[in-house]
Amino acid sequence: MPELPEVETIVRDLNSRAPKILGACFVDAWTDAPKIIKKPKNFSDFKKQIRAKKIKKIWRRAKNIIFDLSGGLSLLVHQKMTGHLLYSKWQMANGRWQPLKKGVLQDSVNLYIHLMFWLDNGFMLGLSDLRKFAKVELWNTAELINLKEFKELGPEPLDKSFTFKKFEEAITKKKGKIKQVLMDQKIIAGIGNIYSDEILWRAKIHPAKNVSGLDGKELKSIYRNVKKVLKTAVGLRGESFSDYRDTEGRKGNFDKARMVYQRKGEKCRRCGAVIKKLKIGGRSAHFCPHCQLL
């Protein structure tokens, strides 16, 4: 599933791509998977409501992409496990959307387009999603901002306001294993399976260690590495170990910095011990048994 760095990359791309998306209006929409549209339930209603709405702002909250639109509406896109937004031009051929521009957009992972928007700048915005788990919702902006689920999201770890004190207060209030706590969106927004493994490897903390057993030095190390890993991943445009691609259909480059996630059986790049994997709360955790002692 795309995590904070991947979603942030998409948002930054959308805000900088040419021709500009900001200020463009939605002309029409198409889908062959109406269940992706969660709100409103009827796709015809969705099309009617979004048509002629101008894109005023594109931003991220946790793993959600939000398009603030004219008329007091907001379009929320959660890409889930295999979804990614693409910005280009396509034509329908043999029942499938084919890019007019040759290159990486022709790669198979970019061809599972199940939702398409036409914009009045001549370009199109497509959602490629192999497993069709993505979630798209159209909200009244004020209602979305005040939604309980939205308000309960934890602080953004890359914000300047995310101080060690705020981190410490959030973490120490939660019981459980540090791997699970880092992925709890009510504690810190945007961290998932990949980056929790990478953060803990760099901090030399075992993923199954209980939060209550962490001392001040360990908490500071985790905090520093939350910032460092996420900033590095954003700079490298995310991790494309699975289906994630950017708005042009390109892979992210975090793979060159991936030290432990999905490296079971490989040698630790710090000490040479063999990387192991265990299950914590139904999720995989990769760690070095020598560097990350329990």
C-alpha positions in Angstrom: 0.0 0.0 0.0 1.3 3.5 -0.8 2.5 5.1 2.4 3.2 8.8 3.2 6.2 9.1 0.8 4.4 7.7 -2.1 1.2 9.7 -1.5 3.3 12.9 -1.0 5.1 12.3 -4.3 1.8 12.0 -6.1 0.5 15.2 -4.5 3.7 17.1 -5.3 3.6 15.8 -8.9 0.0 16.9 -9.3 0.8 20.4 -8.0 3.8 20.8 -10.4 2.8 18.9 -13.6 2.3 20.9 -16.8 -0.2 21.8 -18.1 -1.3 22.8 -14.6 -4.0 20.9 -12.9 -4.7 23.6 -10.4 -7.4 25.8 -11.9 -8.5 23.1 -14.3 -12.2 21.9 -14.2 -13.6 18.4 -14.4 -15.4 17.8 -17.7 -16.5 14.2 -17.4 -15.8 10.9 -15.6 -15.8 7.2 -16.6 -15.5 4.0 -14.6 -15.9 0.2 -15.1 -15.7 -0.4 -11.4 -18.4 1.8 -9.8 -17.7 0.2 -6.3 -14.5 2.3 -6.2 -16.8 5.4 -5.8 -17.9 5.2 -2.1 -19.6 8.6 -2.0 -22.1 9.2 -3.5 -23.0 5.6 -4.1 -24.5 6.3 -7.5 -21.9 7.0 -10.2 -24.3 9.1 -12.2 -24.7 11.4 -9.2 -21.0 11.5 -8.7 -20.5 12.6 -12.3 -23.1 15.3 -12.1 -21.7 16.7 -8.9 -18.1 16.8 -10.0 -18.7 18.2 -13.5 -17.5 21.8 -14.0 -15.9 21.9 -10.6 -12.6 23.7 -10.5 -9.5 22.2 -8.8 -8.4 24.9 -6.2 -6.0 22.9 -4.1 -4.4 19.4 -3.9 -3.0 18.3 -0.6 -2.4 15.2 1.5 -3.6 14.1 4.9 -2.0 10.8 6.1 -2.4 8.4 3.1 -5.3 10.4 1.6 -5.1 12.7 -1.5 -7.6 15.6 -1.3 -8.7 17.8 -4.2 -10.4 20.9 -2.9 -12.9 22.0 -5.5 -15.1 24.9 -6.2 -18.6 24.8 -4.8 -17.4 23.8 -1.4 -16.6 20.2 -2.4 -13.6 18.0 -1.8 -12.6 14.9 -3.8 -10.8 12.3 -1.6 -8.7 9.5 -3.1 -7.2 6.7 -1.0 -5.1 4.6 -3.3 -5.2 1.5 -1.0 -3.0 -1.4 -1.9 -2.4 -1.2 -5.7 -3.8 2.1 -6.8 -1.9 5.1 -8.2 -3.1 8.3 -10.0 -1.7 9.0 -13.5 -1.8 12.3 -15.4 -1.6 12.1 -19.2 -3.8 11.4 -22.3 -5.3 8.1 -23.3 -7.7 6.5 -25.8 -9.9 3.5 -25.5 -8.7 0.6 -27.6 -10.0 -3.0 -27.5 -11.8 -2.3 -24.2 -8.7 -0.9 -22.5 -7.3 2.6 -22.0 -4.0 3.0 -23.9 -1.7 5.9 -23.4 -1.1 8.2 -26.4 2.5 8.8 -25.1 4.8 5.8 -25.5 7.0 4.9 -22.6 6.5 3.7 -19.0 2.8 4.4 -19.1 2.6 1.3 -21.4 4.0 -0.9 -18.6 1.4 -3.4 -17.4 1.1 -2.0 -13.9 -0.1 1.3 -15.4 -2.8 -0.2 -17.6 -5.4 -1.2 -15.0 -7.3 2.0 -15.3 -10.7 1.7 -13.7 -11.5 5.4 -13.2 -10.9 8.2 -15.6 -11.4 12.0 -15.4 -11.4 14.4 -18.3 -10.1 18.0 -17.5 -10.7 21.2 -19.5 -6.9 21.6 -20.0 -7.0 18.8 -22.4 -5.4 16.2 -20.1 -6.8 13.2 -18.2 -6.5 11.9 -14.7 -6.6 8.1 -14.4 -6.6 5.8 -11.5 -4.8 2.5 -12.2 -5.7 -0.1 -9.6 -5.1 -3.8 -10.3 -7.1 -5.0 -7.3 -9.8 -2.3 -7.4 -9.5 -1.6 -3.7 -9.0 2.1 -4.0 -11.6 4.5 -2.4 -12.9 7.7 -4.0 -15.3 10.0 -2.2 -16.9 13.3 -2.9 -17.6 15.4 0.2 -18.8 18.8 1.3 -15.4 20.2 2.4 -16.6 21.3 5.8 -18.1 17.9 6.4 -14.9 16.1 5.5 -12.7 18.2 7.7 -15.0 17.6 10.6 -15.4 13.9 10.0 -14.5 11.9 13.1 -12.3 9.5 11.2 -10.4 12.5 9.7 -10.1 14.4 12.9 -8.8 11.3 14.7 -5.8 11.0 12.4 -2.5 11.5 14.2 0.0 14.3 13.6 1.9 14.6 10.3 5.5 13.4 11.0 7.1 15.8 8.4 5.4 18.9 9.8 7.6 21.3 11.8 5.1 21.1 14.6 5.9 17.4 15.0 8.4 17.8 17.8 10.0 15.1 19.9 7.7 16.1 22.8 4.6 15.6 20.7 6.0 12.3 19.4 6.8 11.1 23.0 3.4 12.1 24.3 1.7 10.3 21.4 3.8 7.1 21.6 3.9 6.6 25.4 0.1 6.9 25.7 -0.3 3.8 23.6 0.3 0.2 24.7 1.6 -2.5 22.5 4.5 -3.4 20.3 6.4 -0.5 18.7 5.9 -1.8 15.1 2.1 -1.8 15.6 2.1 1.6 17.3 4.1 3.3 14.5 1.6 2.0 12.0 -1.4 3.2 14.1 -2.8 6.2 12.0 -4.3 7.7 15.2 -0.8 7.9 16.7 1.2 9.1 13.7 -0.2 9.7 10.2 1.1 8.0 7.1 3.5 5.2 8.3 2.9 1.7 7.1 4.6 -1.7 6.8 7.6 -0.6 4.7 8.7 2.4 6.6 8.1 1.1 10.1 10.5 -1.7 9.3 13.1 0.8 7.9 12.7 3.2 10.8 13.2 0.5 13.4 16.2 -1.1 11.7 17.9 2.3 11.6 17.0 3.0 15.2 18.2 -0.6 16.2 14.9 -1.3 17.9 13.3 -4.8 17.7 9.8 -4.5 16.1 8.2 -6.6 18.8 9.5 -4.5 21.7 6.8 -3.1 23.9 6.5 0.7 23.9 6.5 0.6 27.7 10.0 -0.9 27.6 11.5 1.9 25.5 13.8 4.4 27.3 14.4 8.0 26.4 17.4 7.3 24.2 15.5 4.7 22.2 12.5 7.0 21.8 14.8 9.8 20.5 16.4 7.4 18.0 13.0 6.3 16.7 11.8 10.0 16.4 15.0 11.0 14.5 14.6 8.1 12.1 10.9 8.7 11.5 11.9 12.1 10.2 15.0 10.9 8.4 13.5 7.8 6.7 10.4 9.6 5.5 12.4 12.6 4.2 14.8 10.3 2.4 11.9 8.3 0.9 10.1 11.5 -0.3 13.4 12.7 -1.9 13.7 9.3 -3.7 10.0 9.5 -4.8 8.8 6.5 -2.8 9.2 2.7 -3.0 7.9 0.7 -6.0 8.6 -2.8 -4.6 5.0 -3.5 -5.6 2.5 -1.6 -7.8 3.2 2.0 -6.8 4.1 4.4 -9.7 4.2 8.2 -9.9 1.9 10.4 -12.0 4.0 9.7 -15.1 4.0 5.9 -14.5 7.6 5.8 -13.2 9.0 3.8 -10.4 10.1 5.4 -7.1 13.8 5.1 -6.2 13.7 4.2 -2.5 14.7 0.6 -3.3 18.3 1.7 -3.3 17.9 2.8 0.4 15.7 -0.2 1.5 17.8 -1.9 4.1 15.4 -4.5 5.7 11.9 -4.6 4.3 11.3 -7.8 2.3 15.0 -8.8 2.7 14.4 -12.0 4.7 17.3 -14.3 4.3 19.7 -11.6 3.1 22.7 -10.3 5.0 22.2 -7.2 7.2 24.0 -4.4 5.6 25.2 -3.2 8.9 26.5 -6.3 10.7 26.2 -9.2 8.2 23.7 -11.3 10.2 20.8 -12.8 8.4 17.6 -10.7 8.2 14.5 -12.5 9.7 10.8 -12.0 9.4 8.0 -12.5 12.0 4.3 -11.7 12.2 3.1 -9.0 14.6 -0.6 -8.4 14.7 -1.1 -10.1 11.3 1.5 -7.9 9.6 5.1 -8.9 8.6 8.0 -7.4 10.3 11.6 -7.6 9.0 14.5 -7.1 11.3 18.1 -8.0 12.1 18.4 -10.4 15.1 21.9 -9.1 15.9 21.3 -5.3 15.6 17.8 -5.3 16.9 17.8 -7.2 20.1 14.5 -7.9 22.0 
